[in-house]
């Protein structure tokens, strides 16, 4: 498979200041010189415990958090060097599904407004009727009744809200999606449903995922390749089979031992 995304020497350091004059005394190396490739149409897992830097890495790849250094090559172009104006056309192609399915949805807006907002921004010529049709189509795609577009986020369960978040990410027809712990706030039975949905959508739409999780077992059936992140660095990179059958790094073995297998 051709490579869609190349991360090279990516660094995200946050300054530490102290004293009366708030002088810089050091830095927190949240992401410290990492690199990997994401093949087109594949799902790559980025796994580590809380504080490992995985979410910061995902946000930096999408230019939601400023990077300190390195490069992110998307379709042959280093997006970290682009101005926001130059990057805006590519933002359609690179979307994110957030961890908290309730906190990421505006409680004052209907589902139509939430999912349709991206359509208004990226397709300004689209009529309201066409937007409603597109939102109905997207809700059906993620397994929700189209007539629910007139409801508000508090009227849905956690799993349903995450389906809405996925529909919002799909609205602008992206090619690459960063899934930032999209099932960690859900019950185990619902986790399986969302992972299966993401897998089905990948096959239907030819999507490429960077799937961030703290649980190695969650990515087992979705990701063909797994990156294990610890203290800002990638300590192991291997196929899913190799990670589960013969983990090489002690930290990977601890992650595998810490959680039950996902089914």
N, C-alpha and C positions, 0 to 999 in steps of 0.2 A: 504493500500500500504506500502511496506517496505521502510525504510528511506535510501536514497542514500547519503545524506550529512547532517552532524550535525555541527553546529557552536556553540561553547561554550565560553563565556567570551572573545570574540574577542576584542582586543584593538589595535588601531593604533594611536600613539601619536607622534607628530612632535615637536622637541625641539625648544624653543624660546631662542635666545642668545642676549646679549647686552654688551655694554661697550667696552673698548679698547681691552680687551683680549677675547672678544666673549664668555664670560662665560654663561653657561645655566642659564636662569632666570625663566624658566617655560616651559610649553608645551601646544600645541594645541591638544585637545583630539578629533580628527576627528572621530574616532570610539571608543566608550567608553563602553566596557563591554556588548556587545550584544550577543544574542543567539537565535537560531531558527533551525528548521529542514526543509529539503526539501525532500518530499517523491519521490520515483522513479516514473517517468512518469508524474509528476505533473508540474504545472507552478505556482511559488510563486512570487508575486509582492513585490518589495521593493520600497516604494514611499516616497518622501520628496522633499522639495524645494532645490534650489541650495545652496550648502554649508552644507547640512544636514549630509553629510558623507556617503551617499549611494554608490556613485561610488568608493570611497576609500575602502569601505567594500567589494564590488564586486572584486576589483583588489587584495585585500589582500587574499580573498578566493582562487584566482587562483595563488597566490604567485608572482604577478606582482608588488605588493607593499609590503615591509616587514612589518610584524605584530609585535607589541610591546609585545603582550601576548595573551593567549587564545589558543584555538585549533580549527582545522577544520578537522573533521573526514569524510573521503571519503572511502566508502566501508570498514569501520572498521579500517582505518589507519589514524593517525594524520599526514597530509601532511606538516604541518608547521614545524615539527621536521625533515623532510627529507632533505637530501642534494639535490642539483640540479640534480646530477647524478641519485640518487635513484628515484627522482620525475619524471624524463624525460619520462619513459614509461607511466605514468599516464597523462602527459600533452596532449597526444593524445585524451584522454577521456574527457578533460575539456577545452573547448574553449570559445572564447569571440566574440561577435558581437559589434563593436564599435559605438559610437554616431555619429561621423562625417563620412558619407559615402564617402566623397571626400578626407579628410585629412588622412584617414586610408589606402588609396590605393596609391601605388607608381605611380606617373604620368608618369614615364619613362618606365614602364613595360606594356606589353600587358596583357589582362585578362587571357590568357593562363598561362603566367609566374606568375601572382599574385596568381591565384587559384592553379596552379601546384607546387608552391614552397613548400607547406607543404607536398605534395606527394613525392617530391625529398628528403626531410629531413627524413620523417618517413617511406617511402617505397623506399629505395635507389636501390633496385633491379628492380623496375618497369621501363620498357622501355619508351622511349619518345612517342611511338605510343600508348602505354597503358595509359600514362598520358593524352594524348590528348583525348582518348576515355572517360576517367574518368571525365575530365573537361567538355566535351560535355554533359555527363550524368548529372553532377551537375548543369550546366546552365539550362538544360531542367527542372530539378527538381524545380528550383526557378523561372521558367517562362520566361527564356531568350533564344533566338535562339542560338543553339550551334555554328553557324558560327561567332557569335560575339566575340569569344575568341581571334580573331586576332586584335581586336580594343583596344584603350587605354581609360583610365577612363574619360578623358574630353569629349569623344564622347557619354557619357550616361547622362541621367537625374539623379536627386538625388535619386529617388525611384529605378531606375535601378542599380545605384551604390550600394545602400544598399542591393539589391538582390545579387550582386556580393560578397559583404562582407559576406552575409549569406552562399553563396556557398563555399567561402574560409573556413569558420568555419566548414562546413559539410564535407570538403574534407577528413579528417582523421577519419571519422565515430565516432564522439564523443558521449558520453552518456549525458553529462551535459554541458549546454551552459549558460553563463552569458550574457544577452542582456542588454548592458549599454545604456539606452535611445536611442534605435535604430530608433525611429520615431520622435524624438523631432525636428530634423532639416528639416522635410518634411512637405509638405502641408497636410491639414487635410484629403483630399480625398485619398492621397497616403498613409497616416498613416494607414487608414483602410485596404488598400490592403496589406501592409506589416504585420500588425497584423494578418490578415486572412491567409497570407502565413505561418507565424510562427505557427499558430494553425494547419493548414493542415499538415505541416512537423512534428509537434509533434505527430499527430495521425498516420501518415505514418511510422515514424521512431522510435517511442517510446522514444522521447527525453524528457529530464528534463530541465526546465528553471528556472533561477533566473532572473526575468524581472525587471530591474531598470527603474524608470520613475519619473518625477516630477508632472505628471498629474494623479490623481487617476482615472479619467474617462477612460484613455487609457487602463488600465489593467482590466477593468470591465469584458470584455468578454473572456479574455485569462486566467486569473489567478483564481485558486480555493481558494487561501489564500492570504491575503495581510498583509504586515508589514509596518507600518508607522514610519518613522525615522525622528527625530528632534534633532538637536544639538548633533549628535553623538550617540543618544540612540534610541531604539525602544520604542515608546510611546503607540503603540496599535498593537495588533496582533489578527486577526480574519478572518473568512471566508469572501469571497467577498460579499456574501449576507448580512452578519451582518454589514460589514463596510458601505455599501451603505444605508441600511435600518435603522440602529441604531448605528451610530458612537458614541463611548464613550468618546473620548478625544477631548478637545476643538480644538487642532491643526488639528485633522482629519476633524472636522466640517468645519474649515476654508479652508482646501484644497478642500473639496467637493464644498464649496460655491464659490470658486475662478474661476472655469472653467466650461464650458458647458459640458453636457453629451456627451459621445462618441457614435457614431452610425455607 
